[in-house]
Amino acid sequence: DGNTAYFASESYKEKVSEKDKKANAKFSQVYLFKATKNGGTWGNITALPFNDKTFSSSNPSLSRDGKTLYFSSNRPGSIGGVDIWKVAVNEDGTYGEPQNLGNKVNTEGNESFPYIADDNKTLYFASSGKQGLGGLDIYQIDLSSGSDASNLGKPVNTEKDDFALSFNSVKGVGFLSSNRNGNDDIFAVTPICGVDVMIAVTNAKTGELLSNASVSILDDKKNVIATEMSNAKGEVKYRVECDKPYVVQASKDGYEGNTFAVNKSKGPTAKVDAALQPIDVIVKEDEVVLKDVYFEFNKSNITQEGAFELDKLVQVMKNNDKMVILVKAHTDNRGGDKYNLNLSDRRAKSTVQYIISKGIAANRISGKGMGELEPKVDCGDKCTEEQYAQNRRSEFLIVK
């Protein structure tokens, strides 16, 4: 509320110090103090009751609700040299028993400079004991989730000492201290807005969670950013930028692959239910019936939509290991006869190579380009774009 301050100061102000006759000096600890403002004047300064002349406590950070005080100390019970602790601030002005934040935060090294964010769950702190970039690095941890602490990485952290991060969520700006330039200076930092895309892969018919599904996330230019396998709970998480559209691709043997839009979001999370349909392919006596595997005009590469259909054929051939398939590739009637024949031949080879790349033996799949000889829609030179697209197709005939 702006009327209470916690700060650290040398204990000699409280006339608490240890004499060292050889050094002709007095050595004190660092104590925590509380001050309150009354009528515009700061006063009523009191030392906190858990200070002790045998150890130091410093770097206080108060939660937004005023109920929890975080601080660093080398008090008994510390895991390392200096650890981060917390203590309850009671409504009657008393304090609970200090509690060590445990080994997800503290190490055998030193942890200090805690800062509790306005959400009362995100803690930033500096550590020299975790594997980082060098010296003191700044970490963050969600105290409510039980997750591990994560290094904020570059450019926040460097090979030098980086510490004492604070963050103003209203202004969207933070401050940190660093000796990256040789002296301890204060730097301003502006975070890049991020969204955690939480993907759950399921069986569209039963709702069953599907593990070991391949899940990719693509940007708006269809570039694959990352690919991972879903865990035992069918889950994958990706961290992406705010206010940008993304696409998730999911596939698994026995299921139709599919794409799922991730709408623009400011976060903090976006959920995607990647429900995959079990493969249910019509296998006739002389043909495997798929949805048409179309090609883009004047191109022979397999589109993502085409790949999803071809995956169904792969599954059928894996389930029927004696099956031999002939792929017939067709073009529309735009372009010369010879050119279209060559184009369809490239499309047939592209289709065959895709099937082989999925583990089907080369002697079980062959292809033939038909050019424009066998149109699905015989519309002459008056075809619509849709009819042209229907004629650019592949068929899958059962040879054996």
Order of alpha helices (4+ residues) and beta strands (2+ residues): beta-beta-beta-beta-beta-beta-beta-beta-beta-beta-beta-beta-beta-beta-beta-beta-beta-beta-beta-beta-beta-beta-beta-beta-beta-alpha-beta-alpha-beta-alpha-beta
